[in-house]
Amino acid sequence: MSVVRDGKPMTLTARIAELTETVENAATGSHDQTALGLAVQSLTPALAHELGLEESRGVVVRGVKDGSSAATAGLQPGDVILEVDHHPVTGVSDLQHDLAAHEKGAPILVLVHRNGSALYVTMAS
């Protein structure tokens, strides 16, 4: 398939297959899936290439529960979380650690990469 990305034509190969990878959940003892509403997966170089992403670190948002803090903050499937409260996130374990260390009730500042742009969003904890 041919697409135009950043004004440049690209040819991509589509592969249809059943998803067999495990999607990891960003749930922790103090932040459960219901409270945050995020399902995430560690971003690897292979996954970044497959998704056509420039980033090669962080976590990919795979799902956002309707009505959750993540949905209210505007997080979307396909977003790449790069930082939480100015701490770099290189994988799901970093995200879990940062969320567990976060003060309950304080807003969570999240740096997200979306469609070639970086933006900060805040989520309620």
DSSP file (Angstrom, degrees, kcal/mol; ACC not computed):
  #  RESIDUE AA STRUCTURE BP1 BP2  ACC     N-H-->O    O-->H-N    N-H-->O    O-->H-N    TCO  KAPPA ALPHA  PHI   PSI    X-CA   Y-CA   Z-CA
    1    1 A M              0   0    0      0, 0.0    11,-3.4     0, 0.0     2,-0.4   0.000 360.0 360.0 360.0 145.1    0.0    0.0    0.0
    2    2 A S  E     +A   11   0A   0      9,-0.2     2,-0.3     7,-0.0     9,-0.2  -0.877 360.0 168.7-106.3 136.1    1.2    3.5   -0.7
    3    3 A V  E     -A   10   0A   0      7,-2.7     7,-3.3    -2,-0.4     2,-0.5  -0.909  31.8-126.7-137.2 164.4    0.8    6.3    1.8
    4    4 A V  E     +A    9   0A   0     -2,-0.3     2,-0.4     5,-0.2     3,-0.1  -0.978  28.7 178.4-115.4 122.5    2.1    9.9    2.2
    5    5 A R  E >  S-A    8   0A   0      3,-2.7     3,-1.8    -2,-0.5    -2,-0.0  -0.991  71.4 -10.2-128.2 125.9    3.7   10.6    5.5
    6    6 A D  T 3  S-     0   0    0     -2,-0.4    -1,-0.1     1,-0.3   110,-0.0   0.853 129.8 -56.6  53.8  37.4    5.2   14.0    6.3
    7    7 A G  T 3  S+     0   0    0      1,-0.2    -1,-0.3    -3,-0.1    -3,-0.0   0.500 117.5 109.1  78.1   4.2    4.8   14.9    2.7
    8    8 A K  E <  S-A    5   0A   0     -3,-1.8    -3,-2.7     0, 0.0    -1,-0.2  -0.943  70.1-120.9-117.2 132.7    6.8   12.0    1.4
    9    9 A P  E     -A    4   0A   0      0, 0.0     2,-0.3     0, 0.0    -5,-0.2  -0.471  34.3-177.3 -70.0 140.2    5.4    9.0   -0.4
   10   10 A M  E     -A    3   0A   0     -7,-3.3    -7,-2.7    -2,-0.2     2,-0.5  -0.968  22.0-139.8-134.5 150.3    6.1    5.6    1.3
   11   11 A T  E     -A    2   0A   0     -2,-0.3     2,-0.3    -9,-0.2    -9,-0.2  -0.966  24.7-174.0-111.6 125.0    5.3    2.0    0.4
   12   12 A L        -     0   0    0    -11,-3.4     2,-0.6    -2,-0.5    -2,-0.0  -0.865  20.5-135.2-117.0 150.4    4.1   -0.2    3.3
   13   13 A T        -     0   0    0     -2,-0.3     2,-0.4     2,-0.0    -2,-0.0  -0.926  19.7-147.3-105.3 122.0    3.4   -3.9    3.4
   14   14 A A        -     0   0    0     -2,-0.6     2,-0.5     2,-0.0    -2,-0.0  -0.700  11.6-166.8 -89.2 139.2    0.2   -4.8    5.2
   15   15 A R        -     0   0    0     -2,-0.4     2,-0.6     2,-0.1    -2,-0.0  -0.991   6.9-155.7-127.9 124.8    0.1   -8.1    7.0
   16   16 A I        +     0   0    0     -2,-0.5     2,-0.3     2,-0.0    -2,-0.0  -0.891  35.7 135.0-102.8 121.0   -3.1   -9.6    8.3
   17   17 A A        -     0   0    0     -2,-0.6     2,-0.3     0, 0.0    -2,-0.1  -0.979  58.6 -88.3-157.4 160.9   -2.6  -11.9   11.2
   18   18 A E        -     0   0    0     -2,-0.3     2,-0.6     1,-0.1    -2,-0.0  -0.596  47.8-113.4 -74.6 135.0   -4.1  -12.7   14.6
   19   19 A L        +     0   0    0     -2,-0.3    -1,-0.1     1,-0.2     0, 0.0  -0.591  43.6 166.4 -72.0 117.6   -2.6  -10.7   17.4
   20   20 A T        +     0   0    0     -2,-0.6    -1,-0.2     2,-0.1     2,-0.1   0.505  39.8 105.4-110.3  -8.5   -0.7  -13.1   19.5
   21   21 A E  S    S-     0   0    0      1,-0.1     2,-0.5     0, 0.0    -2,-0.0  -0.429  75.2-116.0 -72.1 147.9    1.4  -10.7   21.6
   22   22 A T        -     0   0    0     -2,-0.1     2,-0.6     1,-0.0    -1,-0.1  -0.729  20.7-140.4 -84.2 128.0    0.3  -10.1   25.1
   23   23 A V        -     0   0    0     -2,-0.5    18,-0.2    18,-0.1     2,-0.2  -0.812  21.1-138.6 -88.9 122.2   -0.8   -6.5   25.8
   24   24 A E  E     -B   40   0B   0     16,-0.7    16,-2.0    -2,-0.6     2,-0.4  -0.515   9.7-132.1 -83.7 149.6    0.5   -5.5   29.2
   25   25 A N  E     -B   39   0B   0     14,-0.2     2,-0.2    -2,-0.2    14,-0.2  -0.825   4.9-140.4-104.3 138.4   -1.6   -3.6   31.6
   26   26 A A        +     0   0    0     12,-0.8     2,-0.3    -2,-0.4    13,-0.1  -0.069  56.7 137.0 -86.6  35.3   -0.4   -0.5   33.4
   27   27 A A        +     0   0    0     -2,-0.2     2,-0.3     9,-0.0     5,-0.2  -0.623  25.5 172.5 -85.4 141.9   -2.2   -1.6   36.6
   28   28 A T        -     0   0    0      3,-3.2     5,-0.1    -2,-0.3    69,-0.0  -0.827  49.2 -92.6-133.9 175.6   -0.4   -1.3   40.0
   29   29 A G  S    S+     0   0    0     -2,-0.3     3,-0.2     1,-0.2    -1,-0.0   0.888 127.0  33.1 -58.6 -40.3   -1.6   -1.7   43.5
   30   30 A S  S    S+     0   0    0      1,-0.2     2,-0.5    -3,-0.0    -1,-0.2   0.622 123.8  46.0 -94.4 -12.9   -2.5    2.0   44.0
   31   31 A H  S    S-     0   0    0     65,-0.1    -3,-3.2    73,-0.0    -1,-0.2  -0.875  76.1-170.1-129.1  98.1   -3.6    2.6   40.4
   32   32 A D     >  -     0   0    0     -2,-0.5     4,-2.1    -5,-0.2     5,-0.4  -0.378  37.6-104.3 -86.9 170.2   -5.9   -0.1   39.0
   33   33 A Q  H  > S+     0   0    0      1,-0.2     4,-3.0     2,-0.2     5,-0.2   0.868 120.2  54.9 -60.9 -37.5   -6.9   -0.5   35.4
   34   34 A T  H  4 S+     0   0    0      1,-0.2    35,-0.3     2,-0.2    -1,-0.2   0.901 108.1  48.9 -63.4 -41.3  -10.4    0.9   36.2
   35   35 A A  H  4 S+     0   0    0     -3,-0.2    34,-1.3     1,-0.1    -2,-0.2   0.926 128.1  22.3 -67.5 -45.2   -8.9    4.1   37.7
   36   36 A L  H  < S-     0   0    0     -4,-2.1    34,-1.9    32,-0.2    35,-0.2   0.842  87.5-149.9 -91.1 -37.7   -6.5    4.9   34.8
   37   37 A G     <  +     0   0    0     -4,-3.0    28,-2.3    -5,-0.4     2,-0.4   0.802  45.1 138.3  74.1  29.8   -8.2    2.9   32.1
   38   38 A L  E     - C   0  64B   0     26,-0.2   -12,-0.8    -5,-0.2     2,-0.4  -0.896  35.8-174.2-113.8 137.6   -5.0    2.2   30.1
   39   39 A A  E     +BC  25  63B   0     24,-2.1    23,-3.0    -2,-0.4    24,-1.7  -1.000  27.2 175.3-118.7 126.0   -3.8   -1.0   28.4
   40   40 A V  E     -BC  24  61B   0    -16,-2.0   -16,-0.7    -2,-0.4     2,-0.3  -0.839  23.6-154.8-132.4 164.2   -0.2   -0.5   27.2
   41   41 A Q  E     - C   0  60B   0     19,-1.9    19,-3.2    -2,-0.3   -18,-0.1  -0.998  33.0-105.0-139.7 137.1    2.6   -2.4   25.5
   42   42 A S  E     - C   0  59B   0     -2,-0.3     2,-0.6    17,-0.2    17,-0.2  -0.372  38.5-122.4 -60.3 136.3    6.4   -1.7   25.7
   43   43 A L        -     0   0    0     15,-2.5    15,-0.2    47,-0.1    -1,-0.1  -0.730  32.7-177.4 -86.0 123.0    7.6   -0.1   22.5
   44   44 A T     >  -     0   0    0     -2,-0.6     4,-2.9    13,-0.1     5,-0.2  -0.757  41.2-108.2-110.3 161.8   10.4   -2.1   20.8
   45   45 A P  H  > S+     0   0    0      0, 0.0     4,-2.2     0, 0.0     5,-0.2   0.894 121.6  50.9 -57.0 -38.2   12.2   -1.1   17.6
   46   46 A A  H  > S+     0   0    0      2,-0.2     4,-2.4     1,-0.2     5,-0.1   0.919 112.1  45.6 -66.1 -42.6   10.3   -3.8   15.7
   47   47 A L  H  > S+     0   0    0      2,-0.2     4,-2.4     1,-0.2    -1,-0.2   0.899 111.0  53.4 -67.0 -40.1    7.0   -2.7   17.0
   48   48 A A  H  X>S+     0   0    0     -4,-2.9     5,-3.2     2,-0.2     4,-0.6   0.917 111.2  46.4 -59.7 -43.5    7.8    0.9   16.2
   49   49 A H  H ><5S+     0   0    0     -4,-2.2     3,-0.8    -5,-0.2    -2,-0.2   0.922 111.5  51.5 -63.8 -44.4    8.7    0.0   12.6
   50   50 A E  H 3<5S+     0   0    0     -4,-2.4    -2,-0.2     1,-0.3    -1,-0.2   0.873 114.9  42.3 -60.8 -38.6    5.5   -2.1   12.3
   51   51 A L  H 3<5S-     0   0    0     -4,-2.4    -1,-0.3    -5,-0.1    -2,-0.2   0.484 113.1-117.8 -88.0  -3.8    3.3    0.8   13.5
   52   52 A G  T <<5 +     0   0    0     -3,-0.8     2,-0.3    -4,-0.6    -3,-0.2   0.836  60.9 153.9  71.4  33.0    5.3    3.4   11.4
   53   53 A L      < -     0   0    0     -5,-3.2    -1,-0.2    -6,-0.2    -2,-0.1  -0.705  45.4-152.1 -97.5 146.2    6.4    5.3   14.5
   54   54 A E  S    S+     0   0    0     -2,-0.3    -1,-0.1     2,-0.0    -5,-0.1   0.786  76.6  85.7 -80.9 -30.1    9.6    7.4   14.7
   55   55 A E        -     0   0    0      1,-0.1    -2,-0.1    -7,-0.1     3,-0.1  -0.369  50.6-177.4 -70.5 149.7    9.9    6.8   18.4
   56   56 A S        +     0   0    0     -8,-0.1     2,-0.3    -2,-0.1    -1,-0.1   0.260  64.8  57.4-129.5   8.3   11.7    3.7   19.6
   57   57 A R  S    S+     0   0    0    -13,-0.1     2,-0.2     2,-0.1    33,-0.2  -0.931  79.1  45.8-134.2 160.8   11.2    4.1   23.4
   58   58 A G  S    S-     0   0    0     32,-0.4   -15,-2.5    -2,-0.3     2,-0.4  -0.692  84.5 -63.5 110.6-163.9    8.2    4.4   25.6
   59   59 A V  E     -CD  42  81B   0     22,-1.6    22,-2.9    -2,-0.2     2,-0.5  -0.983  37.2-132.3-129.0 142.1    4.9    2.5   25.8
   60   60 A V  E     -CD  41  80B   0    -19,-3.2   -19,-1.9    -2,-0.4     2,-0.6  -0.782  20.4-128.2 -92.2 130.6    2.2    2.3   23.2
   61   61 A V  E     +C   40   0B   0     18,-3.1    17,-3.3    -2,-0.5   -21,-0.2  -0.706  31.0 174.1 -77.1 119.3   -1.3    2.9   24.3
   62   62 A R  E     +     0   0B   0    -23,-3.0     2,-0.3    -2,-0.6   -22,-0.2   0.679  63.8   8.3 -99.3 -24.1   -3.3   -0.1   23.0
   63   63 A G  E     -C   39   0B   0    -24,-1.7   -24,-2.1    13,-0.1     2,-0.4  -0.987  53.4-161.1-158.9 148.5   -6.6    0.6   24.7
   64   64 A V  E     -C   38   0B   0     -2,-0.3     2,-0.3   -26,-0.2   -26,-0.2  -0.991  25.5-129.1-133.7 123.7   -8.4    3.3   26.7
   65   65 A K    >   -     0   0    0    -28,-2.3     3,-1.9    -2,-0.4     6,-0.5  -0.549  32.4-107.7 -74.8 130.6  -11.4    2.5   28.8
   66   66 A D  T 3  S+     0   0    0     -2,-0.3    -1,-0.1     1,-0.3     3,-0.1  -0.293 102.5  15.1 -55.8 136.5  -14.4    4.9   28.1
   67   67 A G  T 3  S+     0   0    0      1,-0.2    -1,-0.3     2,-0.1    -2,-0.1   0.425  98.3 128.3  80.0  -1.1  -15.0    7.3   31.0
   68   68 A S  S <> S-     0   0    0     -3,-1.9     4,-2.6   -31,-0.1    -1,-0.2  -0.262  76.8-103.0 -81.6 170.8  -11.6    6.7   32.6
   69   69 A S  H  > S+     0   0    0    -34,-1.3     4,-2.0   -35,-0.3    55,-0.2   0.891 124.2  52.7 -58.1 -40.6   -9.0    9.2   33.6
   70   70 A A  H  >>S+     0   0    0    -34,-1.9     5,-2.3     2,-0.2     4,-0.6   0.902 110.1  46.9 -64.2 -41.4   -7.0    8.4   30.5
   71   71 A A  H >45S+     0   0    0     -6,-0.5     3,-0.9   -35,-0.2    -2,-0.2   0.909 111.3  51.1 -66.5 -42.2  -10.0    8.9   28.3
   72   72 A T  H 3<5S+     0   0    0     -4,-2.6    -1,-0.2     1,-0.3    -2,-0.2   0.861 107.7  53.5 -62.2 -36.0  -10.9   12.2   30.0
   73   73 A A  H 3<5S-     0   0    0     -4,-2.0    -1,-0.3    -5,-0.2    -2,-0.2   0.638 120.0-112.5 -73.9 -14.0   -7.2   13.3   29.5
   74   74 A G  T <<5 +     0   0    0     -3,-0.9    -3,-0.2    -4,-0.6    -2,-0.1   0.570  58.0 160.0  94.6   9.7   -7.6   12.6   25.8
   75   75 A L      < -     0   0    0     -5,-2.3    -1,-0.3    -6,-0.2    -2,-0.0  -0.392  19.4-166.7 -64.8 145.2   -5.2    9.6   25.5
   76   76 A Q    >   -     0   0    0     -2,-0.1     3,-2.2   -13,-0.0   -15,-0.2  -0.944  30.8 -88.9-133.8 150.9   -5.9    7.5   22.4
   77   77 A P  T 3  S+     0   0    0      0, 0.0   -15,-0.2     0, 0.0     3,-0.1  -0.383 116.2  35.5 -55.4 136.3   -4.8    4.1   21.2
   78   78 A G  T 3  S+     0   0    0    -17,-3.3    37,-0.2     1,-0.4   -16,-0.1   0.127  85.6 128.1  99.7 -19.1   -1.6    4.5   19.2
   79   79 A D    <   -     0   0    0     -3,-2.2   -18,-3.1   -18,-0.2     2,-0.5  -0.373  53.4-139.5 -64.1 149.4   -0.3    7.3   21.5
   80   80 A V  E     -DE  60 113B   0     33,-2.1    33,-2.7   -20,-0.2     2,-0.6  -0.967   7.6-144.8-114.4 118.7    3.3    6.7   22.8
   81   81 A I  E     +DE  59 112B   0    -22,-2.9   -22,-1.6    -2,-0.5    31,-0.2  -0.736  25.9 168.4 -83.7 120.8    3.9    7.6   26.4
   82   82 A L  E     +     0   0B   0     29,-3.0     7,-3.3    -2,-0.6     2,-0.3   0.743  60.5  14.0-103.3 -32.3    7.4    9.0   26.7
   83   83 A E  E     -FE  88 111B   0     28,-1.2    28,-1.9     5,-0.3     2,-0.4  -0.988  50.2-157.7-146.0 150.9    7.4   10.5   30.2
   84   84 A V  E >  S-FE  87 110B   0      3,-2.0     3,-1.7    -2,-0.3    26,-0.2  -0.983  89.6 -16.4-127.8 119.9    5.4   10.5   33.4
   85   85 A D  T 3  S-     0   0    0     24,-3.8    25,-0.1    -2,-0.4    -1,-0.1   0.893 129.5 -53.7  50.8  44.8    6.0   13.6   35.7
   86   86 A H  T 3  S+     0   0    0     23,-0.3    -1,-0.3     1,-0.2    24,-0.1   0.583 111.2 123.7  67.9  14.3    9.2   14.4   33.7
   87   87 A H  E <   -F   84   0B   0     -3,-1.7    -3,-2.0     7,-0.0    -1,-0.2  -0.921  67.8-114.9-102.0 126.3   10.6   10.8   34.3
   88   88 A P  E     -F   83   0B   0      0, 0.0     2,-0.6     0, 0.0    -5,-0.3  -0.297  23.0-149.3 -59.7 139.9   11.5    9.0   31.1
   89   89 A V        +     0   0    0     -7,-3.3     3,-0.1     1,-0.1   -30,-0.1  -0.958  25.4 165.9-113.3 115.4    9.4    5.9   30.3
   90   90 A T        -     0   0    0     -2,-0.6   -32,-0.4     1,-0.2     2,-0.3   0.531  67.1 -12.9-104.9  -9.5   11.3    3.2   28.4
   91   91 A G  S  > S-     0   0    0    -34,-0.1     4,-1.9   -49,-0.1     3,-0.4  -0.975  83.2 -74.0-173.0 179.7    8.8    0.4   29.0
   92   92 A V  H  > S+     0   0    0     -2,-0.3     4,-2.8     1,-0.2     5,-0.2   0.859 123.1  57.7 -59.6 -38.0    5.8   -0.9   31.0
   93   93 A S  H  > S+     0   0    0      1,-0.2     4,-2.4     2,-0.2    -1,-0.2   0.892 106.1  49.5 -63.6 -38.4    7.9   -1.4   34.1
   94   94 A D  H  > S+     0   0    0     -3,-0.4     4,-2.8     2,-0.2    -1,-0.2   0.920 111.6  49.4 -63.4 -43.2    9.0    2.3   34.2
   95   95 A L  H  X S+     0   0    0     -4,-1.9     4,-2.4     1,-0.2     5,-0.2   0.933 111.8  47.9 -61.7 -46.3    5.4    3.3   33.7
   96   96 A Q  H  X S+     0   0    0     -4,-2.8     4,-2.3     1,-0.2    -1,-0.2   0.915 112.9  49.0 -60.6 -43.4    4.2    1.1   36.6
   97   97 A H  H  X S+     0   0    0     -4,-2.4     4,-1.9    -5,-0.2    -2,-0.2   0.935 112.2  47.4 -62.4 -47.2    7.0    2.4   38.8
   98   98 A D  H  X S+     0   0    0     -4,-2.8     4,-0.6     1,-0.2    -1,-0.2   0.880 113.7  47.5 -64.4 -38.5    6.2    6.0   38.1
   99   99 A L  H  < S+     0   0    0     -4,-2.4     3,-0.5    -5,-0.2    -1,-0.2   0.881 111.3  50.8 -70.0 -37.5    2.5    5.6   38.7
  100  100 A A  H  < S+     0   0    0     -4,-2.3    -2,-0.2     1,-0.2    -1,-0.2   0.845 111.6  48.3 -67.4 -33.1    3.1    3.7   41.9
  101  101 A A  H  < S+     0   0    0     -4,-1.9    -1,-0.2    -5,-0.2    -2,-0.2   0.580  89.9 108.8 -82.6 -10.0    5.4    6.4   43.2
  102  102 A H  S  < S-     0   0    0     -4,-0.6     2,-0.3    -3,-0.5     6,-0.1  -0.425  80.5-107.5 -72.8 140.1    2.9    9.1   42.2
  103  103 A E    >   -     0   0    0     -2,-0.1     3,-1.8     4,-0.1    22,-0.1  -0.521  39.8-111.9 -68.8 124.3    1.1   10.9   45.1
  104  104 A K  T 3  S+     0   0    0     -2,-0.3    -1,-0.1     1,-0.3   -73,-0.0  -0.324  99.7  17.7 -59.7 132.1   -2.5    9.8   45.2
  105  105 A G  T 3  S+     0   0    0      1,-0.3    -1,-0.3    -3,-0.0    -2,-0.1   0.154  97.3 113.4  92.8 -18.5   -4.9   12.6   44.2
  106  106 A A  S <  S-     0   0    0     -3,-1.8    -1,-0.3    19,-0.1    19,-0.3  -0.604  77.2 -99.1 -84.3 147.4   -2.3   14.7   42.5
  107  107 A P        -     0   0    0      0, 0.0     2,-0.5     0, 0.0    17,-0.2  -0.336  32.0-133.2 -64.0 147.0   -2.5   15.3   38.7
  108  108 A I  E     - G   0 123B   0     15,-3.4    15,-2.4    -6,-0.1     2,-0.6  -0.911  11.9-147.2-104.4 122.9   -0.2   13.1   36.6
  109  109 A L  E     - G   0 122B   0     -2,-0.5   -24,-3.8    13,-0.2     2,-0.4  -0.809  19.9-172.8 -92.1 123.6    1.7   14.9   33.8
  110  110 A V  E     -EG  84 121B   0     11,-3.2    11,-2.5    -2,-0.6     2,-0.6  -0.971  18.6-148.0-124.7 126.7    2.2   12.7   30.8
  111  111 A L  E     -EG  83 120B   0    -28,-1.9   -29,-3.0    -2,-0.4   -28,-1.2  -0.844  26.5-172.8 -92.0 123.2    4.4   13.4   27.7
  112  112 A V  E     -EG  81 119B   0      7,-3.2     7,-2.7    -2,-0.6     2,-0.6  -0.916  21.9-146.8-121.6 140.9    2.8   11.8   24.7
  113  113 A H  E     +EG  80 118B   0    -33,-2.7   -33,-2.1    -2,-0.4     2,-0.4  -0.943  28.8 168.8-103.7 124.0    3.9   11.4   21.1
  114  114 A R  E >   - G   0 117B   0      3,-3.3     3,-2.0    -2,-0.6   -35,-0.1  -0.977  61.7 -20.8-141.0 123.7    1.0   11.4   18.7
  115  115 A N  T 3  S-     0   0    0     -2,-0.4     3,-0.1     1,-0.3    -1,-0.1   0.859 127.7 -45.6  49.6  45.5    1.1   11.7   14.9
  116  116 A G  T 3  S+     0   0    0      1,-0.2     2,-0.3  -110,-0.0    -1,-0.3   0.471 121.5  97.5  82.3   1.9    4.6   13.2   14.8
  117  117 A S  E <   -G  114   0B   0     -3,-2.0    -3,-3.3     2,-0.0     2,-0.4  -0.900  63.5-137.4-123.5 152.8    4.0   15.7   17.5
  118  118 A A  E     +G  113   0B   0     -2,-0.3     2,-0.3    -5,-0.2    -5,-0.2  -0.887  28.9 169.3-106.0 139.3    4.8   15.7   21.3
  119  119 A L  E     -G  112   0B   0     -7,-2.7    -7,-3.2    -2,-0.4     2,-0.4  -0.995  28.9-128.4-148.0 151.8    2.2   17.0   23.7
  120  120 A Y  E     +G  111   0B   0     -2,-0.3     2,-0.3    -9,-0.2    -9,-0.2  -0.828  26.2 178.9 -98.6 137.9    1.6   17.1   27.5
  121  121 A V  E     -G  110   0B   0    -11,-2.5   -11,-3.2    -2,-0.4     2,-0.4  -0.950  18.7-138.2-130.0 155.2   -1.6   15.9   29.0
  122  122 A T  E     -G  109   0B   0     -2,-0.3     2,-0.4   -13,-0.2   -13,-0.2  -0.939  15.9-166.7-115.6 140.4   -2.7   15.7   32.6
  123  123 A M  E     -G  108   0B   0    -15,-2.4   -15,-3.4    -2,-0.4     2,-0.3  -0.929  24.1-117.5-121.5 145.7   -4.6   12.8   34.1
  124  124 A A              0   0    0     -2,-0.4   -55,-0.1   -17,-0.2   -18,-0.1  -0.627 360.0 360.0 -76.6 140.5   -6.3   12.5   37.4
  125  125 A S              0   0    0    -19,-0.3    -1,-0.1    -2,-0.3   -19,-0.1   0.444 360.0 360.0 -95.4 360.0   -4.8    9.8   39.7
